[in-house]
Amino acid sequence: MILYYVPCKDKKEAKKIAKELLKQKLIACANIVPAESIYEWEGELKEETEAILLVKTLERWEEEAKNAIRELHSYDIPAIIKLNARVNKEYLSWMEGCIR
């Protein structure tokens, strides 16, 4: 199982991306978590409210899912952070039934 950690500008954008990935059957599930982010951009310290999108997919669909996220995301340089995960057999079986 792969988990992508994707900061989004807001909950609306995170939901839009999640729904499209589900529609395309590239992911089995998504979670959206409110977050506060602090970072430097173009020489300035920024503090923003964001929404973290966590999407669950299978290794064989990781490139397609990543490319779809990139296309749908509004940031010039979106962070699409891949986390490899181990999951229980029952959940993995459910995921395999959901994704393409």
C-alpha positions as CSV (number, residue, x, y, z in Angstrom):
1,M,0.0,0.0,0.0
2,I,1.1,3.5,-0.7
3,L,0.0,6.6,1.2
4,Y,0.4,10.0,-0.4
5,Y,0.7,13.0,1.9
6,V,-0.4,16.1,-0.1
7,P,-0.8,19.5,1.5
8,C,-3.6,21.5,-0.3
9,K,-4.6,25.1,-0.2
10,D,-7.9,24.3,1.5
11,K,-10.4,21.6,2.3
12,K,-12.3,22.4,-1.0
13,E,-9.3,21.6,-3.1
14,A,-8.4,18.5,-1.1
15,K,-12.0,17.2,-1.6
16,K,-11.9,18.0,-5.3
17,I,-8.7,16.0,-5.8
18,A,-9.9,13.1,-3.6
19,K,-13.3,12.8,-5.4
20,E,-11.6,12.8,-8.9
21,L,-9.1,10.2,-7.8
22,L,-11.9,8.0,-6.4
23,K,-13.9,8.6,-9.7
24,Q,-10.9,7.4,-11.7
25,K,-10.5,4.4,-9.3
26,L,-6.9,5.4,-8.6
27,I,-7.3,5.3,-4.8
28,A,-9.4,3.4,-2.3
29,C,-9.8,6.1,0.3
30,A,-8.9,9.6,1.2
31,N,-8.6,11.5,4.5
32,I,-8.5,15.3,4.9
33,V,-6.9,16.8,7.9
34,P,-6.8,20.6,8.8
35,A,-3.2,21.9,9.2
36,E,-1.2,25.0,9.9
37,S,1.9,25.3,7.8
38,I,5.0,27.4,8.2
39,Y,7.5,27.6,5.3
40,E,9.7,30.0,3.4
41,W,8.6,31.0,-0.1
42,E,10.4,33.4,-2.4
43,G,12.5,34.7,0.6
44,E,9.5,35.3,2.9
45,L,8.3,33.3,5.9
46,K,4.8,32.2,5.3
47,E,2.2,30.9,7.8
48,E,-0.9,29.4,6.1
49,T,-3.9,27.2,6.9
50,E,-3.9,24.2,4.6
51,A,-5.7,20.8,4.4
52,I,-3.6,17.7,4.3
53,L,-4.9,15.1,1.8
54,L,-3.9,11.6,2.6
55,V,-4.7,9.1,-0.2
56,K,-4.4,5.4,-0.1
57,T,-3.5,3.5,-3.3
58,L,-1.6,0.4,-4.5
59,E,2.0,0.3,-5.7
60,R,0.9,-0.6,-9.3
61,W,-1.2,2.7,-9.5
62,E,1.2,5.0,-7.8
63,E,2.4,6.9,-10.9
64,E,-1.1,7.4,-12.3
65,A,-2.3,8.6,-8.9
66,K,0.7,11.0,-8.5
67,N,0.2,12.4,-12.0
68,A,-3.5,13.0,-11.5
69,I,-2.8,14.8,-8.2
70,R,-0.2,17.0,-10.0
71,E,-2.7,17.9,-12.7
72,L,-5.5,18.7,-10.3
73,H,-3.4,20.6,-7.7
74,S,-3.3,24.4,-7.7
75,Y,0.2,24.9,-6.3
76,D,3.2,25.6,-8.6
77,I,5.2,23.0,-6.8
78,P,2.8,20.6,-4.9
79,A,4.3,18.3,-2.3
80,I,3.3,14.8,-3.2
81,I,5.0,12.7,-0.5
82,K,5.0,9.0,-0.9
83,L,4.9,6.9,2.2
84,N,5.2,3.1,1.9
85,A,2.9,1.4,4.4
86,R,2.0,-2.1,5.5
87,V,-1.6,-2.9,5.9
88,N,-3.6,-5.8,7.3
89,K,-4.7,-8.4,4.7
90,E,-8.4,-7.6,5.0
91,Y,-7.9,-3.9,4.3
92,L,-5.6,-4.7,1.4
93,S,-8.2,-7.0,-0.1
94,W,-10.8,-4.3,0.2
95,M,-8.5,-1.8,-1.5
96,E,-7.8,-4.2,-4.4
97,G,-11.6,-4.4,-4.9
98,C,-11.9,-0.6,-5.1
99,I,-9.0,0.4,-7.4
100,R,-9.2,-0.3,-11.1
